[in-house]
Amino acid sequence: MNYAGDRRRSSYVAFLAPHLLRPNLVVETGAKARRILFAEGEGEGGVPRACGVEYRVGDESVRAVAATREVILCAGALESPRLLQLSGIGAAPALRALGLPVVRDLPRVGEGLRDHPNVTLFFRGHREVDCNYPQLYGFHRVGRGDGLPPEQADTCFVFYPARSSLREAMIRMLPAMTLPPRLRDGAVAPAMLRGGVKAAFRSAALRRFIAKVYGITVILGRPKSRGSVRIESADPEAPAVVDPAYFADPEDLETMVRGVALARRIAAAEPLRRWGSRALMPGAGVRSDRRIARFIRKNAMTTYHFASTCRMGTDADAVVDPTLRVRGVAGLRVADASVMPEVLVSALNAPSMMIGWRAAQFIRDEG
């Protein structure tokens, strides 16, 4: 929903596209980073220095590009810690167990993963929803708020007409939610499932039904649970094991239960009751906290707001310092949501661009 005029304004459009003709910029698409390369003892104080990046484009042979000044890692809170670990930066015992040389022992790389788990309640009205805006947001303090400043929200509520995004959400999510891993990672089964969704939505009867459906999504904004991103193979093509650890802290589930209860009260308020608020999911029979908690556990999904796996700080456990430099090595920074000490009660698109902007300022200021 970032736009200028009638055009979507992504970070690519805003920051990269205007400079594609610069002689000092080369953009490689379809490329997958494999690891960061280090020169031993070439940094200040004799520490290892990042000297390049190894990557592959499609099925081609592995390539390497040299870095004369710095490598800036911006792969996101799931991929940045994976690449650091593959490059020898992480918990030393785990790296040695995989046969990887240890460049720097930083045990907290990949630890502290945060996300915003969410669950959606669906309702159906008596007539078509007359709002065509994709999503409307509201924020509120729902949980006990332990450790939060006064008045800071801990939960986000998203109101949206199902016809604006339900088809796209099902195309995106159904393969991951319904297919076993051996089929999910292939090309045929996900394509068939997506094709089935598209075909179903061509039905006039289904479109008429969905036109009267709206959702209230409850998003946990300040989770206390901590997950992890850990590699289990030295193969750069192997994915990391991601454990979001949703609701590992019981207070998170308690807050979500309260959030669902509030969403139901909103739907039952007079304006929406006159509009029509027949509960579709969960059904009207799901009333007790225990049954609501079971509904949440079964239906919660990611909001794609992963953060905090390469935490910034000045303490011994921090992965990067306040100028985003990876501690204990030279010539390497991380500039993405993984450096956030805490996940924000917001989408992370704009904050991530701010982190990139600050990284550029640090580099320019240091000359």
C-alpha positions in Angstrom: 0.0 0.0 0.0 3.0 2.3 -0.5 2.2 4.4 -3.5 2.8 7.8 -5.2 -0.1 9.0 -7.3 -1.6 5.9 -8.8 1.7 3.8 -8.8 3.0 1.4 -6.2 6.2 2.8 -4.8 8.3 -0.1 -3.5 11.8 0.3 -2.2 13.1 -0.8 -5.7 11.1 2.0 -7.4 12.1 4.6 -4.8 15.8 3.9 -4.2 17.2 1.6 -6.9 15.4 2.2 -10.2 16.5 5.9 -10.6 20.2 4.8 -10.4 20.3 1.7 -12.7 22.5 3.5 -15.2 25.2 4.5 -12.7 28.6 3.0 -13.7 29.3 1.8 -10.2 26.1 -0.2 -9.9 25.6 -3.7 -11.1 22.3 -5.5 -10.4 22.2 -9.3 -10.5 18.7 -10.8 -10.6 17.9 -14.5 -10.0 21.1 -14.7 -7.9 21.3 -16.6 -4.6 24.0 -15.7 -2.0 25.8 -18.7 -0.7 28.3 -17.3 1.8 30.4 -14.3 2.7 34.1 -14.7 2.1 36.8 -13.6 4.6 40.5 -12.8 4.5 42.1 -13.9 7.8 43.7 -11.2 9.9 43.3 -8.4 7.4 41.0 -6.2 9.4 41.9 -3.6 12.1 43.4 -5.4 15.0 44.1 -8.5 13.0 40.5 -9.7 12.9 39.0 -11.4 9.8 37.8 -9.1 7.1 34.9 -9.6 4.7 36.4 -9.6 1.3 33.6 -10.8 -1.0 30.5 -12.8 -1.5 30.0 -16.2 -3.1 26.8 -16.7 -5.1 25.1 -18.6 -7.8 22.8 -17.4 -10.6 20.2 -20.0 -11.5 21.9 -23.3 -12.3 25.2 -21.7 -13.4 28.5 -22.4 -11.7 29.3 -20.6 -8.4 30.6 -17.1 -8.8 32.4 -14.7 -6.4 32.5 -11.0 -6.3 35.2 -9.1 -4.4 34.6 -6.3 -1.9 37.3 -3.7 -1.5 35.5 -1.8 1.3 32.5 -3.5 2.9 29.8 -6.2 2.4 26.3 -5.2 3.5 24.0 -8.1 4.2 20.3 -7.2 3.7 18.8 -10.7 3.2 16.1 -10.4 6.0 15.7 -11.9 9.4 15.5 -15.5 8.1 18.3 -15.4 5.5 20.8 -13.1 7.0 21.5 -15.3 10.0 21.6 -18.4 7.7 24.2 -16.7 5.6 26.2 -15.6 8.6 26.2 -19.2 10.0 27.2 -20.6 6.6 30.1 -18.1 6.5 31.4 -19.2 9.9 29.8 -16.6 12.2 27.6 -18.1 14.8 27.7 -20.5 17.8 31.1 -22.1 17.5 30.2 -25.6 18.7 27.3 -25.9 16.2 29.4 -24.7 13.4 32.2 -27.1 14.1 29.7 -30.0 14.3 28.8 -29.2 10.7 32.4 -29.0 9.6 32.4 -25.3 9.1 35.4 -23.2 10.0 34.7 -20.7 12.8 35.4 -17.1 11.7 33.7 -15.6 14.8 32.0 -17.2 17.7 28.7 -15.2 18.1 26.2 -17.6 19.8 23.2 -15.3 19.4 23.2 -15.3 15.6 19.9 -16.7 14.6 18.4 -16.6 18.1 15.6 -14.3 19.4 13.4 -14.6 16.3 10.3 -12.5 16.5 7.2 -12.4 14.3 3.6 -11.2 14.5 1.4 -14.3 14.6 -2.1 -13.5 13.5 -5.5 -15.2 13.2 -8.5 -14.0 11.2 -12.2 -14.1 12.2 -14.7 -14.1 9.3 -18.2 -12.7 9.4 -21.0 -12.4 6.8 -23.3 -9.5 6.4 -26.8 -9.1 4.9 -25.5 -7.1 2.0 -22.3 -6.5 0.1 -19.5 -4.8 1.9 -19.3 -1.3 0.4 -15.6 -0.7 1.5 -13.1 -1.3 -1.3 -10.0 -0.2 0.6 -7.8 -3.3 1.1 -7.2 -3.0 4.8 -8.1 -0.7 7.7 -5.9 -0.8 10.8 -6.6 -0.2 14.5 -4.3 -0.6 17.5 -5.1 -1.3 21.1 -3.7 -2.5 24.4 -5.3 -5.9 25.0 -2.9 -7.9 27.2 -1.5 -7.2 30.6 1.2 -5.1 29.0 4.0 -6.2 31.3 7.1 -4.2 30.5 5.4 -1.9 27.9 5.2 1.9 28.3 1.8 3.3 29.3 -0.7 3.5 26.5 1.4 1.5 24.0 -0.7 -0.9 22.0 0.2 -4.6 22.0 -2.3 -5.8 19.4 -3.3 -4.8 15.9 -6.7 -5.3 14.4 -7.1 -5.3 10.6 -10.5 -4.9 9.0 -10.9 -5.8 5.4 -13.5 -6.9 2.8 -12.8 -10.5 1.9 -13.2 -9.8 -1.8 -10.2 -7.4 -1.8 -7.7 -10.1 -0.9 -9.1 -13.5 0.1 -8.4 -15.0 -3.4 -4.8 -13.8 -3.3 -4.4 -14.9 0.3 -5.6 -18.4 -0.6 -3.3 -18.6 -3.7 -0.4 -17.6 -1.6 -1.1 -19.6 1.6 -3.0 -22.8 0.7 0.1 -24.7 -0.7 2.0 -24.0 2.5 -0.9 -24.8 4.7 -2.3 -28.0 3.1 0.5 -29.8 1.2 3.1 -32.1 2.7 6.7 -30.9 2.4 7.6 -33.3 -0.4 4.8 -31.8 -2.6 5.0 -28.3 -1.3 8.6 -27.9 -2.5 7.8 -29.1 -6.0 6.4 -27.2 -8.9 3.4 -29.3 -9.9 1.2 -29.7 -6.8 1.4 -26.0 -5.7 0.6 -24.9 -9.3 -2.4 -27.2 -9.4 -3.7 -26.0 -6.1 -3.4 -22.4 -7.1 -5.1 -23.1 -10.4 -8.0 -24.7 -8.5 -8.3 -21.6 -6.3 -8.4 -19.4 -9.4 -11.0 -21.6 -11.1 -13.2 -21.6 -7.9 -13.2 -17.8 -7.8 -14.5 -17.6 -11.3 -17.8 -18.9 -10.0 -20.4 -16.1 -9.9 -22.1 -17.8 -6.9 -18.9 -17.9 -4.9 -18.1 -14.2 -5.7 -21.6 -13.2 -4.6 -21.1 -15.0 -1.3 -17.7 -13.5 -0.7 -18.9 -10.0 -1.5 -20.8 -10.1 1.8 -17.9 -11.5 3.8 -15.5 -9.4 5.9 -12.7 -10.3 8.2 -11.2 -9.0 11.4 -7.5 -10.1 11.8 -6.0 -10.1 15.2 -2.2 -9.6 15.1 0.0 -10.1 18.2 2.1 -6.9 18.1 4.5 -7.5 21.0 5.2 -11.2 21.4 7.3 -12.4 24.3 8.1 -15.7 22.7 11.5 -16.1 21.0 12.2 -18.4 18.1 15.3 -19.3 16.2 16.9 -19.7 12.7 19.6 -22.4 12.7 21.4 -24.2 9.9 21.6 -28.0 10.1 23.8 -28.5 7.0 27.0 -26.9 5.6 25.3 -27.0 2.1 24.5 -23.5 1.1 21.5 -24.8 -0.9 19.9 -26.3 2.2 17.3 -24.2 4.0 17.7 -23.3 7.6 15.4 -24.7 10.2 13.1 -21.9 11.3 11.3 -22.3 14.6 8.9 -19.3 15.2 8.1 -20.6 18.7 4.6 -19.1 18.5 3.0 -18.9 22.0 6.0 -20.4 23.7 5.3 -17.8 26.3 1.8 -18.4 27.7 1.2 -14.6 27.9 1.2 -14.4 24.1 -1.7 -16.9 23.8 -3.5 -15.1 26.6 -3.3 -11.8 24.8 -4.5 -13.4 21.5 -7.5 -14.9 23.3 -8.4 -11.5 24.6 -7.9 -10.0 21.2 -10.3 -12.5 19.6 -12.8 -11.7 22.3 -12.5 -8.0 21.5 -12.8 -8.6 17.8 -16.1 -10.4 18.5 -17.4 -7.6 20.6 -16.6 -5.2 17.8 -18.5 -7.3 15.3 -21.4 -7.5 17.8 -21.6 -3.8 18.3 -24.8 -2.1 17.0 -23.4 -0.6 13.7 -22.0 -4.0 12.5 -24.9 -6.0 14.0 -27.3 -3.9 11.8 -25.0 -4.6 8.8 -24.9 -8.3 9.6 -22.3 -10.1 11.6 -23.0 -13.8 11.3 -19.9 -15.6 12.5 -18.3 -17.9 9.9 -15.0 -18.7 11.5 -14.8 -19.5 14.3 -18.4 -20.5 14.6 -20.7 -19.2 17.2 -20.2 -22.4 19.3 -16.6 -21.5 20.0 -17.1 -19.4 23.1 -14.9 -20.5 26.0 -11.3 -19.3 26.4 -10.1 -22.9 26.0 -11.9 -23.4 22.7 -10.8 -20.0 21.4 -7.2 -20.8 22.4 -7.5 -24.1 20.4 -8.9 -22.2 17.4 -5.9 -19.8 17.6 -3.3 -22.6 17.8 -4.9 -24.3 14.8 -5.3 -21.3 12.6 -2.5 -18.8 13.5 -0.2 -17.9 10.7 2.7 -15.6 10.0 2.4 -11.9 9.2 5.8 -12.1 7.5 7.2 -9.6 10.1 10.4 -11.6 11.0 12.9 -9.7 13.1 15.6 -9.7 15.8 17.8 -12.6 14.7 21.0 -10.5 14.5 20.2 -8.2 17.4 21.9 -4.7 17.6 23.3 -3.6 20.9 26.3 -2.8 23.0 26.2 -5.9 25.3 28.3 -9.1 24.8 25.3 -11.0 23.3 24.7 -8.4 20.5 25.4 -9.5 17.0 25.9 -6.1 15.5 26.9 -2.8 17.1 24.9 0.5 16.9 26.4 1.3 13.5 25.2 -2.2 12.2 28.8 -3.6 12.0 29.0 -7.3 12.8 31.0 -7.6 16.1 34.4 -9.2 15.9 35.0 -8.9 12.2 35.8 -6.1 9.8 34.1 -4.9 6.6 30.7 -6.5 7.3 27.3 -4.9 8.3 23.8 -6.2 8.5 21.0 -3.8 7.4 17.6 -5.3 7.7 14.9 -6.2 10.2 17.1 -8.9 11.8 19.0 -6.1 13.7 15.9 -4.9 15.6 16.3 -5.4 19.3 12.5 -5.6 19.6 9.8 -6.1 17.0 7.7 -3.1 16.5 3.9 -3.0 16.7 3.7 -2.2 13.0 4.6 -3.6 9.6 8.3 -3.8 9.1 8.6 -2.5 5.5 9.1 1.2 6.4 11.3 0.5 9.4 13.5 -1.8 7.3 14.0 0.9 4.7 14.9 3.3 7.5 17.6 0.8 8.7 19.0 0.7 5.2 19.0 4.5 5.0 20.9 4.7 8.3 23.4 2.1 7.1 24.1 4.4 4.1 24.5 7.4 6.4 27.0 5.5 8.6 29.0 4.4 5.6 29.1 8.0 4.2 30.0 9.5 7.6 32.9 7.1 8.0 34.2 8.1 4.6 
